[in-house]
Amino acid sequence: MHAETGYPGADPSGPRYNSIKSLNLGQCQAQIMAHEFDGQRYVNASAHQKEWGAGLIADLSECLQTCGVSPEEPAFFSWLGVSMYLNEPAVDSTLKVLGAFPFGSEAVLTFLHPDDLKRATGKRMVRRVSDLGEHFISGFDEDSLGNKLRHHGFSTVDFLSHQEAKARYFLNGRCSLPAPKRPGLAAAIRL
């Protein structure tokens, strides 16, 4: 692990990506980088779906398998900063793919709460994102997202609360920013 970056691949003597692929699978374009480290396979994927819909399930599943992610082995999915840019069918399709992985699989994802977008700071954020050519499309409250995750096979669902975020990350001078009122972070496990 490189001392300055803390990232395993940054160390000149450490692991290298032994597989880099650019894929065009129907509507899904992806760049996949994979490497082995301490006997574990790590896959970093960046994907862009041209049109979201029913085809996403096949494309995402194919994309993951093409990069060596076995649907027969538990996996950890970090789905951060994405769900708010997708429509609800695309969110459901993605969760269906992730929820089909075996028991022991986990997902961590961020989401926007619809009420947050009604506040002044939320409205400014919507404007800034829109100015960049992006748009927030979906938002979920904890109950509806928790129900979606359970419907797609995740049995344990937890949400980071304001109090937990404040205690873990914003006390004792760890951060000069105020703790978010609603962090919008969910963790789900298939048990």
GROMACS elastic network, one bead per residue, 0.5 to 0.9 nm:
[ bonds ]
;  ai    aj funct       b0    kb
    1     4     6  0.88401   500
    1     5     6  0.80316   500
    1     6     6  0.57289   500
    1     7     6  0.56255   500
    1     9     6  0.70828   500
    1    10     6  0.69523   500
    1    11     6  0.56214   500
    1    13     6  0.88018   500
    1    14     6  0.66058   500
    1    15     6  0.89006   500
    2     5     6  0.55959   500
    2     6     6  0.51536   500
    2     7     6  0.58364   500
    2     8     6  0.61380   500
    2     9     6  0.76208   500
    2    10     6  0.54930   500
    2    12     6  0.80626   500
    2    14     6  0.80276   500
    3     6     6  0.55137   500
    3     7     6  0.81585   500
    3    10     6  0.89386   500
    3    11     6  0.80144   500
    4     7     6  0.83719   500
    4    10     6  0.88135   500
    5     8     6  0.84473   500
    5    10     6  0.69408   500
    5    11     6  0.86996   500
    6     9     6  0.89712   500
    6    10     6  0.78101   500
    6    11     6  0.88221   500
    7    10     6  0.55750   500
    7    11     6  0.75573   500
    8    11     6  0.61666   500
    8    14     6  0.62179   500
    8    15     6  0.66456   500
    8    16     6  0.85794   500
    8    37     6  0.80079   500
    9    12     6  0.76183   500
    9    13     6  0.87246   500
    9    14     6  0.58689   500
    9    15     6  0.53433   500
    9    16     6  0.56192   500
    9    17     6  0.74318   500
    9    35     6  0.86849   500
   10    13     6  0.86028   500
   10    14     6  0.71313   500
   10    15     6  0.82561   500
   10    16     6  0.83426   500
   11    15     6  0.75962   500
   11    16     6  0.88607   500
   12    15     6  0.80019   500
   12    16     6  0.84557   500
   13    16     6  0.87501   500
   14    37     6  0.85030   500
   15    18     6  0.83632   500
   15    35     6  0.69876   500
   15    36     6  0.69427   500
   15    37     6  0.62797   500
   16    19     6  0.88051   500
   16    34     6  0.86493   500
   16    35     6  0.62875   500
   16    36     6  0.80470   500
   16    37     6  0.88866   500
   17    20     6  0.68167   500
   17    33     6  0.61356   500
   17    34     6  0.53936   500
   17    36     6  0.77201   500
   18    33     6  0.77306   500
   18    34     6  0.61757   500
   18    35     6  0.52594   500
   18    36     6  0.77050   500
   19    32     6  0.77418   500
   19    33     6  0.56756   500
   19    34     6  0.51815   500
   19    35     6  0.66669   500
   19    67     6  0.82912   500
   20    31     6  0.72449   500
   20    32     6  0.56880   500
   20    34     6  0.65689   500
   20    67     6  0.88541   500
   21    30     6  0.79977   500
   21    31     6  0.56561   500
   21    32     6  0.52238   500
   21    33     6  0.66051   500
   21    34     6  0.88586   500
   21    67     6  0.78904   500
   22    29     6  0.74433   500
   22    30     6  0.57498   500
   22    32     6  0.64249   500
   22    33     6  0.89370   500
   23    28     6  0.77827   500
   23    29     6  0.55163   500
   23    30     6  0.51122   500
   23    31     6  0.62212   500
   23    32     6  0.78705   500
   23    63     6  0.77627   500
   23    66     6  0.89703   500
   24    27     6  0.73243   500
   24    28     6  0.58814   500
   24    30     6  0.65922   500
   24    31     6  0.89986   500
   25    28     6  0.50400   500
   25    29     6  0.61473   500
   25    30     6  0.80904   500
   25    59     6  0.61766   500
   25    60     6  0.88170   500
   25    62     6  0.79079   500
   25    63     6  0.72671   500
   26    29     6  0.77478   500
   26    55     6  0.84488   500
   26    59     6  0.70037   500
   27    48     6  0.83238   500
   27    49     6  0.57268   500
   27    50     6  0.53446   500
   27    51     6  0.63703   500
   27    52     6  0.82470   500
   27    55     6  0.76228   500
   27    56     6  0.77502   500
   27    59     6  0.72992   500
   28    47     6  0.67354   500
   28    48     6  0.58086   500
   28    50     6  0.63872   500
   28    51     6  0.83030   500
   28    56     6  0.75829   500
   28    59     6  0.60923   500
   28    60     6  0.75068   500
   28    63     6  0.80979   500
   29    46     6  0.84889   500
   29    47     6  0.56453   500
   29    48     6  0.52610   500
   29    49     6  0.64117   500
   29    50     6  0.78401   500
   29    63     6  0.88942   500
   30    45     6  0.67956   500
   30    46     6  0.55205   500
   30    48     6  0.61583   500
   30    49     6  0.84822   500
   30    63     6  0.76050   500
   31    44     6  0.83090   500
   31    45     6  0.58454   500
   31    46     6  0.53546   500
   31    47     6  0.64040   500
   32    43     6  0.68530   500
   32    44     6  0.58308   500
   32    46     6  0.64973   500
   32    47     6  0.82554   500
   32    63     6  0.86277   500
   32    64     6  0.88191   500
   32    67     6  0.65040   500
   33    42     6  0.82639   500
   33    43     6  0.57328   500
   33    44     6  0.52093   500
   33    45     6  0.64061   500
   33    46     6  0.88165   500
   33    67     6  0.79081   500
   34    41     6  0.70553   500
   34    42     6  0.55527   500
   34    44     6  0.62536   500
   34    45     6  0.84612   500
   34    67     6  0.72516   500
   34    68     6  0.82208   500
   35    40     6  0.83856   500
   35    41     6  0.58855   500
   35    42     6  0.54445   500
   35    43     6  0.66775   500
   35    44     6  0.88672   500
   36    39     6  0.62009   500
   36    40     6  0.55421   500
   36    42     6  0.61202   500
   36    43     6  0.88362   500
   37    40     6  0.53574   500
   37    41     6  0.65126   500
   37    42     6  0.73918   500
   38    41     6  0.84546   500
   41    68     6  0.85708   500
   41    69     6  0.84739   500
   42    69     6  0.89451   500
   43    64     6  0.89074   500
   43    67     6  0.73475   500
   43    68     6  0.81023   500
   43    69     6  0.76361   500
   45    64     6  0.84717   500
   45    67     6  0.86631   500
   47    60     6  0.88209   500
   47    63     6  0.89286   500
   49    52     6  0.62115   500
   49    56     6  0.75964   500
   49    59     6  0.88845   500
   51    55     6  0.86373   500
   51    56     6  0.83852   500
   52    55     6  0.73764   500
   52    56     6  0.62835   500
   52    86     6  0.77082   500
   52    87     6  0.76624   500
   52    89     6  0.77679   500
   52    90     6  0.56176   500
   53    56     6  0.57220   500
   53    57     6  0.82511   500
   53    87     6  0.88927   500
   53    89     6  0.64525   500
   53    90     6  0.58113   500
   53    93     6  0.76340   500
   54    57     6  0.62591   500
   54    58     6  0.80067   500
   54    89     6  0.78958   500
   54    90     6  0.77915   500
   54    93     6  0.70415   500
   55    58     6  0.55635   500
   55    59     6  0.61972   500
   55    60     6  0.85262   500
   55    93     6  0.87938   500
   56    60     6  0.57168   500
   56    61     6  0.81746   500
   56    90     6  0.71874   500
   56    93     6  0.65443   500
   56    94     6  0.73628   500
   57    60     6  0.53845   500
   57    61     6  0.59921   500
   57    62     6  0.83651   500
   57    90     6  0.88315   500
   57    93     6  0.57334   500
   57    94     6  0.67213   500
   57    96     6  0.75988   500
   57    97     6  0.62133   500
   58    61     6  0.52335   500
   58    62     6  0.58941   500
   58    63     6  0.83062   500
   58    97     6  0.87435   500
   59    62     6  0.51062   500
   59    63     6  0.58318   500
   59    64     6  0.85282   500
   60    64     6  0.61015   500
   60    65     6  0.85468   500
   60    94     6  0.76662   500
   60    97     6  0.73904   500
   61    64     6  0.52568   500
   61    65     6  0.62064   500
   61    66     6  0.84911   500
   61    71     6  0.83707   500
   61    97     6  0.65711   500
   61    98     6  0.89110   500
   62    65     6  0.51503   500
   62    66     6  0.58872   500
   62    67     6  0.85850   500
   63    66     6  0.51357   500
   63    67     6  0.64319   500
   63    68     6  0.89348   500
   63    69     6  0.87762   500
   64    67     6  0.52931   500
   64    68     6  0.65801   500
   64    69     6  0.52459   500
   64    70     6  0.76653   500
   64    71     6  0.83967   500
   65    68     6  0.50643   500
   65    70     6  0.59163   500
   65    71     6  0.72447   500
   66    69     6  0.73457   500
   67    70     6  0.88099   500
   69    72     6  0.86893   500
   69    73     6  0.79645   500
   69    75     6  0.79688   500
   70    73     6  0.55620   500
   70    74     6  0.82143   500
   70    75     6  0.84229   500
   70   101     6  0.86547   500
   71    74     6  0.75748   500
   71    75     6  0.83492   500
   71   100     6  0.77380   500
   71   101     6  0.55445   500
   71   102     6  0.72691   500
   72   101     6  0.68149   500
   72   102     6  0.63359   500
   73   101     6  0.70650   500
   73   102     6  0.61905   500
   73   103     6  0.85711   500
   73   104     6  0.86721   500
   73   105     6  0.81148   500
   74   101     6  0.61595   500
   74   102     6  0.52492   500
   74   103     6  0.63726   500
   74   104     6  0.53892   500
   74   106     6  0.78526   500
   75    98     6  0.86670   500
   75   101     6  0.70699   500
   75   102     6  0.79731   500
   75   104     6  0.74319   500
   75   106     6  0.63953   500
   75   107     6  0.83620   500
   76   104     6  0.86622   500
   76   105     6  0.56533   500
   76   107     6  0.57598   500
   76   108     6  0.80486   500
   77    98     6  0.76211   500
   77   105     6  0.79709   500
   77   106     6  0.61303   500
   77   108     6  0.62844   500
   77   109     6  0.82270   500
   78   106     6  0.85420   500
   78   107     6  0.59149   500
   78   108     6  0.50619   500
   78   109     6  0.61989   500
   79    82     6  0.64640   500
   79    83     6  0.77604   500
   79   107     6  0.71026   500
   79   108     6  0.59412   500
   79   110     6  0.68831   500
   80    83     6  0.76756   500
   80   108     6  0.72614   500
   80   110     6  0.50692   500
   80   111     6  0.80976   500
   80   185     6  0.85548   500
   81    84     6  0.71544   500
   81    85     6  0.81829   500
   81   109     6  0.75377   500
   81   110     6  0.57541   500
   81   111     6  0.72373   500
   82    85     6  0.57001   500
   82    86     6  0.70475   500
   82   109     6  0.80927   500
   82   110     6  0.72809   500
   82   111     6  0.77377   500
   83    86     6  0.53731   500
   83    87     6  0.80124   500
   83    88     6  0.86454   500
   83    90     6  0.86002   500
   83    91     6  0.63195   500
   83   109     6  0.77620   500
   83   110     6  0.69083   500
   83   111     6  0.58532   500
   83   112     6  0.80511   500
   83   136     6  0.88742   500
   83   137     6  0.85232   500
   83   138     6  0.71290   500
   83   139     6  0.79471   500
   84    87     6  0.77813   500
   84    91     6  0.88911   500
   84   110     6  0.82152   500
   84   111     6  0.58938   500
   84   112     6  0.60803   500
   84   135     6  0.83629   500
   84   136     6  0.52959   500
   84   137     6  0.57135   500
   84   139     6  0.59241   500
   84   140     6  0.87380   500
   85   134     6  0.76915   500
   85   135     6  0.63192   500
   85   137     6  0.51788   500
   85   138     6  0.65815   500
   86    89     6  0.80976   500
   86    90     6  0.59222   500
   86    91     6  0.62739   500
   86   136     6  0.76593   500
   86   137     6  0.57580   500
   86   138     6  0.62580   500
   87    90     6  0.54324   500
   87    91     6  0.64111   500
   87    92     6  0.88172   500
   87   136     6  0.89926   500
   87   137     6  0.56807   500
   87   138     6  0.56896   500
   88    91     6  0.50245   500
   88    92     6  0.61441   500
   88    93     6  0.85375   500
   88   137     6  0.82738   500
   88   138     6  0.64366   500
   88   139     6  0.86638   500
   89    92     6  0.50148   500
   89    93     6  0.60244   500
   89    94     6  0.85783   500
   90    94     6  0.61159   500
   90    95     6  0.85393   500
   91    94     6  0.51991   500
   91    95     6  0.61747   500
   91    96     6  0.85383   500
   91   138     6  0.88305   500
   92    95     6  0.51107   500
   92    96     6  0.60366   500
   92    97     6  0.87365   500
   92   148     6  0.73656   500
   92   149     6  0.88316   500
   92   152     6  0.81106   500
   93    96     6  0.50366   500
   93    97     6  0.64576   500
   93    98     6  0.88215   500
   94    97     6  0.52173   500
   94    98     6  0.63038   500
   94    99     6  0.84705   500
   95    98     6  0.50038   500
   95    99     6  0.57123   500
   95   100     6  0.83845   500
   95   148     6  0.79045   500
   95   149     6  0.68950   500
   95   152     6  0.61498   500
   95   153     6  0.87501   500
   96    99     6  0.50958   500
   96   100     6  0.62032   500
   96   149     6  0.87714   500
   96   151     6  0.87161   500
   96   152     6  0.53659   500
   96   153     6  0.80214   500
   97   100     6  0.53354   500
   97   101     6  0.72807   500
   97   152     6  0.84492   500
   98   101     6  0.57956   500
   98   105     6  0.81839   500
   98   106     6  0.84015   500
   98   107     6  0.75946   500
   98   152     6  0.80533   500
   98   153     6  0.86960   500
   99   102     6  0.78781   500
   99   105     6  0.80215   500
   99   106     6  0.87350   500
   99   107     6  0.88054   500
   99   149     6  0.78198   500
   99   150     6  0.87995   500
   99   151     6  0.87784   500
   99   152     6  0.51232   500
   99   153     6  0.50002   500
   99   154     6  0.62953   500
   99   190     6  0.74468   500
  100   103     6  0.89103   500
  100   152     6  0.75740   500
  100   153     6  0.70827   500
  101   104     6  0.84355   500
  101   105     6  0.62526   500
  101   106     6  0.89754   500
  101   153     6  0.89170   500
  101   190     6  0.82995   500
  102   105     6  0.60254   500
  102   190     6  0.72673   500
  102   191     6  0.87639   500
  103   106     6  0.86125   500
  103   154     6  0.87217   500
  103   189     6  0.78950   500
  103   191     6  0.51592   500
  104   189     6  0.65143   500
  104   190     6  0.53090   500
  104   191     6  0.56691   500
  105   154     6  0.85882   500
  105   188     6  0.85347   500
  105   189     6  0.58902   500
  105   190     6  0.54490   500
  105   191     6  0.79140   500
  106   154     6  0.81022   500
  106   187     6  0.73493   500
  106   188     6  0.56224   500
  106   190     6  0.63484   500
  107   154     6  0.87790   500
  107   186     6  0.80996   500
  107   187     6  0.57994   500
  107   188     6  0.52387   500
  107   189     6  0.65117   500
  107   190     6  0.88650   500
  108   185     6  0.72313   500
  108   186     6  0.56471   500
  108   188     6  0.63896   500
  108   189     6  0.88792   500
  109   184     6  0.82631   500
  109   185     6  0.58180   500
  109   186     6  0.53429   500
  109   187     6  0.65817   500
  109   188     6  0.85994   500
  110   183     6  0.82552   500
  110   184     6  0.53875   500
  110   186     6  0.62348   500
  110   187     6  0.89719   500
  111   138     6  0.84908   500
  111   139     6  0.64929   500
  111   140     6  0.68304   500
  111   141     6  0.86390   500
  111   145     6  0.87518   500
  111   183     6  0.86119   500
  111   184     6  0.50373   500
  111   185     6  0.64356   500
  111   186     6  0.78225   500
  112   115     6  0.85270   500
  112   116     6  0.70953   500
  112   117     6  0.78904   500
  112   136     6  0.87023   500
  112   138     6  0.75027   500
  112   140     6  0.62285   500
  112   141     6  0.78418   500
  112   182     6  0.88569   500
  112   183     6  0.86680   500
  112   184     6  0.58658   500
  112   185     6  0.88700   500
  113   116     6  0.54335   500
  113   117     6  0.72479   500
  113   138     6  0.87458   500
  113   139     6  0.51230   500
  113   140     6  0.50213   500
  113   141     6  0.51547   500
  113   142     6  0.78620   500
  113   182     6  0.78957   500
  113   184     6  0.68951   500
  114   117     6  0.56060   500
  114   118     6  0.72647   500
  114   138     6  0.79218   500
  114   139     6  0.50287   500
  114   140     6  0.61344   500
  114   141     6  0.68971   500
  115   118     6  0.53823   500
  115   119     6  0.72216   500
  115   122     6  0.87081   500
  115   139     6  0.87252   500
  115   141     6  0.83285   500
  116   119     6  0.56317   500
  116   120     6  0.87190   500
  116   121     6  0.80676   500
  116   122     6  0.56228   500
  116   123     6  0.85026   500
  116   182     6  0.79475   500
  117   120     6  0.77629   500
  117   121     6  0.76097   500
  117   123     6  0.56283   500
  117   124     6  0.87403   500
  117   125     6  0.80242   500
  117   126     6  0.73290   500
  117   139     6  0.89054   500
  118   121     6  0.82980   500
  118   122     6  0.61008   500
  118   123     6  0.62871   500
  119   122     6  0.51346   500
  119   123     6  0.61939   500
  119   124     6  0.87212   500
  120   123     6  0.51130   500
  120   124     6  0.63006   500
  120   125     6  0.86691   500
  121   124     6  0.51106   500
  121   125     6  0.62138   500
  121   126     6  0.86960   500
  122   126     6  0.61751   500
  122   127     6  0.86463   500
  123   126     6  0.50558   500
  123   127     6  0.62721   500
  123   128     6  0.86995   500
  124   127     6  0.50906   500
  124   128     6  0.61997   500
  124   129     6  0.86441   500
  125   128     6  0.50958   500
  125   129     6  0.61338   500
  125   130     6  0.84260   500
  126   129     6  0.52408   500
  126   130     6  0.59980   500
  126   131     6  0.85213   500
  126   134     6  0.89678   500
  126   135     6  0.72769   500
  126   136     6  0.70014   500
  127   130     6  0.50220   500
  127   131     6  0.60203   500
  127   132     6  0.86960   500
  127   135     6  0.88920   500
  128   131     6  0.50579   500
  128   132     6  0.65171   500
  128   133     6  0.89729   500
  128   134     6  0.88771   500
  129   132     6  0.51697   500
  129   133     6  0.66663   500
  129   134     6  0.54079   500
  129   135     6  0.62447   500
  129   136     6  0.77681   500
  130   133     6  0.50287   500
  130   135     6  0.53808   500
  130   136     6  0.81293   500
  131   134     6  0.73327   500
  131   135     6  0.89833   500
  132   135     6  0.86621   500
  136   139     6  0.79912   500
  140   143     6  0.80051   500
  140   144     6  0.60881   500
  140   145     6  0.57687   500
  141   144     6  0.55663   500
  141   145     6  0.61990   500
  141   146     6  0.84007   500
  141   184     6  0.88224   500
  142   145     6  0.52840   500
  142   146     6  0.57697   500
  142   147     6  0.84139   500
  142   159     6  0.73383   500
  142   184     6  0.84132   500
  142   186     6  0.84527   500
  143   146     6  0.51202   500
  143   147     6  0.61088   500
  143   148     6  0.86461   500
  144   147     6  0.50979   500
  144   148     6  0.62417   500
  144   149     6  0.87364   500
  145   149     6  0.61824   500
  145   150     6  0.86023   500
  145   186     6  0.86162   500
  146   149     6  0.51554   500
  146   150     6  0.61910   500
  146   151     6  0.84793   500
  146   157     6  0.62738   500
  146   158     6  0.80921   500
  146   159     6  0.87327   500
  146   186     6  0.84124   500
  146   188     6  0.86763   500
  147   150     6  0.51586   500
  147   151     6  0.59353   500
  147   152     6  0.85893   500
  148   151     6  0.50129   500
  148   152     6  0.62710   500
  148   153     6  0.88909   500
  148   154     6  0.88748   500
  149   152     6  0.52251   500
  149   153     6  0.65900   500
  149   154     6  0.54706   500
  149   155     6  0.79227   500
  149   156     6  0.87923   500
  149   157     6  0.73129   500
  149   188     6  0.71695   500
  150   153     6  0.52116   500
  150   155     6  0.56186   500
  150   156     6  0.76654   500
  150   157     6  0.75397   500
  150   188     6  0.85441   500
  150   190     6  0.89684   500
  151   154     6  0.72728   500
  151   155     6  0.88191   500
  153   189     6  0.86450   500
  153   190     6  0.63837   500
  153   191     6  0.88918   500
  154   157     6  0.69904   500
  154   188     6  0.58818   500
  154   189     6  0.53058   500
  154   191     6  0.72269   500
  155   188     6  0.72740   500
  155   189     6  0.61463   500
  155   190     6  0.53526   500
  155   191     6  0.59426   500
  156   187     6  0.80828   500
  156   188     6  0.54680   500
  156   189     6  0.52006   500
  156   190     6  0.67269   500
  156   191     6  0.71708   500
  157   186     6  0.70335   500
  157   187     6  0.57518   500
  157   189     6  0.66787   500
  158   185     6  0.85031   500
  158   186     6  0.57095   500
  158   187     6  0.52301   500
  158   188     6  0.63901   500
  159   183     6  0.84090   500
  159   184     6  0.73913   500
  159   185     6  0.57641   500
  159   187     6  0.63672   500
  159   188     6  0.88283   500
  160   163     6  0.83025   500
  160   164     6  0.62647   500
  160   165     6  0.65433   500
  160   182     6  0.81917   500
  160   183     6  0.63808   500
  160   184     6  0.71480   500
  160   185     6  0.55948   500
  160   186     6  0.64871   500
  160   187     6  0.81873   500
  161   164     6  0.51747   500
  161   165     6  0.61241   500
  161   166     6  0.84795   500
  161   180     6  0.89428   500
  161   181     6  0.80750   500
  161   182     6  0.65891   500
  161   183     6  0.65399   500
  161   184     6  0.83237   500
  161   185     6  0.84033   500
  162   165     6  0.51912   500
  162   166     6  0.60408   500
  162   167     6  0.85959   500
  162   179     6  0.67018   500
  162   180     6  0.62054   500
  162   181     6  0.53049   500
  162   182     6  0.57140   500
  162   183     6  0.63935   500
  163   166     6  0.51111   500
  163   167     6  0.61163   500
  163   168     6  0.85343   500
  163   179     6  0.83606   500
  163   181     6  0.86461   500
  164   167     6  0.51780   500
  164   168     6  0.59776   500
  164   169     6  0.82879   500
  165   168     6  0.52496   500
  165   169     6  0.56949   500
  165   170     6  0.69037   500
  165   179     6  0.64569   500
  165   180     6  0.76039   500
  165   183     6  0.73760   500
  166   169     6  0.56141   500
  166   171     6  0.61807   500
  166   178     6  0.80309   500
  166   179     6  0.52365   500
  166   180     6  0.79567   500
  167   170     6  0.61902   500
  167   171     6  0.57547   500
  167   172     6  0.88835   500
  167   179     6  0.89951   500
  168   171     6  0.70274   500
  168   174     6  0.88927   500
  169   172     6  0.86484   500
  169   173     6  0.89624   500
  169   174     6  0.61500   500
  169   175     6  0.67713   500
  169   179     6  0.79175   500
  170   173     6  0.68479   500
  170   174     6  0.55018   500
  170   175     6  0.50668   500
  170   176     6  0.72419   500
  170   177     6  0.72659   500
  170   178     6  0.69381   500
  170   179     6  0.60106   500
  171   174     6  0.58786   500
  171   175     6  0.71208   500
  171   176     6  0.88287   500
  171   179     6  0.89805   500
  172   175     6  0.80017   500
  173   176     6  0.64883   500
  175   178     6  0.78372   500
  175   179     6  0.87737   500
  177   180     6  0.87420   500
  178   181     6  0.86997   500
  179   182     6  0.85959   500
  179   183     6  0.81017   500
  180   183     6  0.53371   500
  180   184     6  0.88461   500
  182   185     6  0.85378   500
